[in-house]
Amino acid sequence: MGETDATEGDGGEGGDGAEGGSEARFLLLCALTGLGAGLVGSLFLLGIDALLVWPRRLAGELSGLPLVAASAAITMTMTLLAVALVRGYAPEASGSGVQEIEGAMVGKRRLRWRLVLPVKLFGGLIALGSGLALGREGPTIHMGASVGAALSETYRTSETERRGLLASGAGAGLASAFNAPVGGVLLVIEEMREEFPNNLRTYLGLLVAAVVATSVTQAITGTGPMMPVAAEMPPLGLLPAFLLLGLGVGLVGVLLNASLLRLLDFAARTARWSPYLYPAVIGLAVGTLLVVLPQSVTGGEHVVVELGAQHVALGALVLLSVVRFATLVGSYSSGVPGGIFAPMLALAFCLGLAFAEAADLLLPDIGIDPAAFAICAMGGLFVASVRAPLVGAVLILELTGAYVLMLPIVLTCATAELVAQRCGGRPIYALLLERTLALEARAKGQPAGE
């Protein structure tokens, strides 16, 4: 899949040669992909925000044990509904979808966009609206790629253009979800580098799609960073502390990936004898936490902003970190549509604040800014899990607007990448794709890898 793709002559209807169409035609399709991704991403964002008002309204009507019971029952019901929708119509719509796009780009998975688009949209609205600790970015990336797949099929593009449109839709999806056009472009270039057609036309198409999607989203939902957090550049003498921070979140990232896979396997084993027991338990637990410890659930974008504006004790931050870790792996393994980026970043923010509080107790007079460590921890944990250091650094800068922290963010991300590599950690989406292909081969009675 390298530069040889640029000369593939694999079909297409007429046109100007190997790519089966003019450059202007392809860029127009990329712009339309970005437009579709921006529209569906904005609708998804507004829908989730509208649905997530129910916990507050419920708290205005009930209190005490009745409130906890009602919240748990609502989240459980919504979780089961989302799981049933996925299992009944599009099992590949479960989870994030990034691994499905990577598989589709190399022909190992089929992107059934007619099913994935509605199931990911409505299933994702139900799941994220229930309060589960999942992010909107995964479904938006998957839906963006589905828009690209629809246009590719409709206009009968060449194979290279098809892959380019899938990648453009994915990048546009992340750009729309996080108002991060550069992060969306880098996600494809770095995370999907083995699948992405490496030529100037597809790079340009990716950029066009991301810019269009971001423009549409900003026109509908507003401009500015999605997780604005004020932070100050720490003194240069504090930079070694970010090496320790990168070490810590690097280890957590490896543990997170392993936990996600283990819980997915446990959920699959449980489903053999009781198909809906596991998601029901997850829904009950998350619904209870919506009342008892609300900052430990939901995607976490608002949690980051709230914690960044207040002082939280070390003990509370440690508790919040542990519970957010559990709700993230539990929610993702339940089988509903939802991403891991946003809840992972919220978890990292808690870990970074806890690190800063502990450092301040040990060295109270060195002027530590907790927000700086929290923001850098976001990049480090992302990199340790996804193994995409450029995406991690740039995405966090776009999400928070804390461009003054570029140096410590890069330092933390680089350290976390090295730690994850040293510990044998692998990219989460590569692991998820391998698991999906192995399960598919087992279902067909074939050896894994065929």
C-alpha positions, 0 to 999 in steps of 0.5 A, spaced: 500 500 500 505 505 498 506 509 493 504 504 488 497 505 489 498 512 485 498 508 479 493 503 480 488 502 474 483 498 477 477 500 474 472 506 475 467 509 469 471 512 464 475 518 466 482 520 465 487 514 466 489 510 472 485 513 477 478 513 473 476 520 474 479 527 474 483 530 480 477 535 481 472 530 481 475 526 486 476 533 490 469 534 490 467 528 492 472 529 498 469 536 499 462 532 499 464 527 504 467 532 509 460 536 508 456 529 510 461 528 516 460 535 518 453 535 518 452 528 521 457 529 526 454 536 528 447 532 529 450 527 533 453 532 538 447 536 539 443 530 540 447 527 545 447 534 549 440 534 548 439 527 551 444 528 557 439 533 560 435 527 563 439 526 569 439 533 571 431 533 570 430 526 574 434 529 580 429 535 580 423 530 581 426 525 585 432 524 591 435 519 595 434 511 593 428 512 588 433 517 584 438 512 584 434 506 582 430 510 577 437 513 574 440 505 574 433 503 570 434 508 565 441 507 563 440 500 563 434 500 559 438 505 554 444 500 554 440 494 552 436 498 547 443 500 544 446 493 544 439 490 541 440 495 535 447 493 534 446 486 534 440 486 530 442 490 524 450 491 524 454 488 529 460 491 526 457 498 529 459 496 536 465 500 539 469 505 536 469 503 528 476 505 527 478 498 526 473 497 522 475 502 517 482 500 517 480 493 515 475 496 510 481 500 507 485 493 505 479 489 504 479 485 510 472 488 512 466 490 509 463 497 510 456 496 510 454 504 510 447 503 509 446 499 515 452 502 519 450 510 518 443 509 522 445 504 527 451 508 529 447 514 529 441 512 533 445 507 537 450 512 539 445 517 541 442 512 545 448 509 548 452 516 549 445 519 551 445 514 557 451 516 560 456 511 559 463 513 559 464 513 551 466 518 546 462 521 540 469 521 536 469 514 534 462 513 532 463 520 528 469 517 525 465 511 523 459 515 520 464 520 516 467 514 513 460 511 511 459 517 508 465 516 503 463 509 502 456 511 500 459 516 495 464 511 492 459 506 491 454 511 488 460 514 483 463 508 482 470 510 484 477 506 483 479 502 488 485 507 490 479 513 490 475 508 494 480 508 500 482 515 499 474 517 500 474 512 506 480 515 509 477 522 508 471 521 511 474 518 517 479 524 518 473 529 517 469 525 522 474 526 528 475 533 525 468 534 526 467 531 533 473 535 536 473 541 532 480 539 530 482 539 523 489 538 523 488 532 528 483 529 523 488 529 518 494 526 522 489 521 525 489 518 518 496 519 516 499 516 522 494 511 525 492 509 518 499 509 514 499 502 512 492 503 509 492 510 506 493 510 499 500 514 499 499 520 493 498 527 493 491 527 491 489 523 497 493 527 501 489 533 498 483 530 498 483 528 506 485 536 507 479 538 504 474 533 507 477 535 514 477 543 513 470 542 510 467 538 516 470 543 521 467 549 517 460 545 517 461 543 525 463 550 527 457 554 523 452 549 527 455 548 534 460 554 534 468 555 534 473 554 540 476 548 543 472 543 545 475 542 552 478 549 553 483 549 559 487 555 562 494 553 563 501 556 564 508 554 561 511 551 567 518 553 569 524 549 565 526 546 571 520 542 572 521 539 565 524 532 568 517 532 572 514 531 565 518 525 564 515 521 570 508 523 568 510 520 561 512 514 565 506 513 569 501 514 563 505 510 559 504 504 564 497 506 564 496 506 557 498 499 556 494 496 562 488 500 559 489 496 552 490 489 556 484 491 560 479 493 554 481 486 550 480 482 557 473 485 558 471 484 551 473 477 551 469 476 558 463 479 555 463 475 549 463 469 554 458 471 558 453 472 552 454 465 550 449 463 556 446 470 557 446 475 551 444 481 555 446 480 562 453 483 562 450 490 558 445 490 563 450 490 569 454 495 566 448 499 565 445 499 572 452 500 575 453 507 570 446 509 572 448 509 579 454 512 578 450 518 575 447 520 581 453 517 586 459 520 582 457 523 576 464 525 574 466 518 573 461 517 567 459 520 561 464 522 555 468 526 559 468 533 555 465 537 560 468 533 566 475 536 563 473 543 563 469 542 570 476 539 573 480 544 570 476 550 573 476 547 581 481 544 586 480 537 587 483 533 593 488 528 592 484 522 595 478 524 590 482 524 584 485 518 585 478 515 586 475 518 580 481 516 576 480 508 578 472 509 577 473 512 570 478 507 568 473 501 570 467 505 567 471 506 560 473 499 560 466 496 562 462 501 557 466 500 551 466 492 552 458 492 553 457 492 545 454 499 544 457 504 539 462 509 542 469 511 542 474 511 547 478 518 545 474 522 550 473 518 556 481 516 555 482 523 555 478 525 561 481 519 565 488 522 563 486 529 566 484 526 573 491 522 573 495 528 571 491 532 576 493 527 581 500 527 579 500 534 580 497 534 587 502 529 589 508 533 587 505 539 590 505 535 597 512 533 596 515 540 593 510 545 595 514 551 593 516 550 586 509 553 583 506 547 580 500 548 575 496 542 576 492 544 569 499 543 565 500 536 568 493 534 567 493 537 559 500 533 558 497 527 561 492 527 556 497 527 550 501 521 554 495 516 555 492 517 548 499 516 545 500 510 550 494 507 547 493 509 540 501 509 539 500 515 535 505 521 538 503 526 532 496 525 533 496 525 541 500 532 541 497 536 536 490 533 538 491 535 545 493 542 543 487 543 538 482 540 544 484 545 549 487 551 546 493 550 551 498 551 545 503 554 550 504 547 553 507 544 546 514 543 549 512 539 555 506 535 551 511 533 546 516 531 552 510 527 555 508 524 549 515 521 547 516 518 554 509 515 554 511 512 547 517 509 549 514 506 555 509 503 551 514 500 546 518 498 551 513 494 555 510 491 549 504 495 548 501 495 541 496 500 538 489 499 541 486 499 534 490 494 531 489 489 537 481 490 536 482 489 528 486 482 529 481 480 535 475 482 530 478 478 524 480 472 529 473 472 531 470 472 524 475 466 522 473 462 528 465 463 526 467 461 519 471 455 521 477 457 518 484 458 522 485 465 524 489 469 519 486 466 513 
